[in-house]
Amino acid sequence: MTVKYIGPDYVALPTGTIHEVLSIEKGWYRIMTELDESYLFPPHVFEVVDE
């Protein structure tokens, strides 16, 4: 699934960037950040672009 980040702007995750969801764990999205590290994020800070 591809998502667009719509939350607050961070260095590791700028607003408006497109990301591939690596996995969904307990309802949260595992995303690779701009710093090449994967983290879990709540789904409400993303907009689904392509399922």
Secondary structure, DSSP 8 states (H G I E B T S, - for coil): -EEEE-S---SSS-TT-EEEEEEEETTEEEEE-TTS-EEEE-GGGEEEEE-
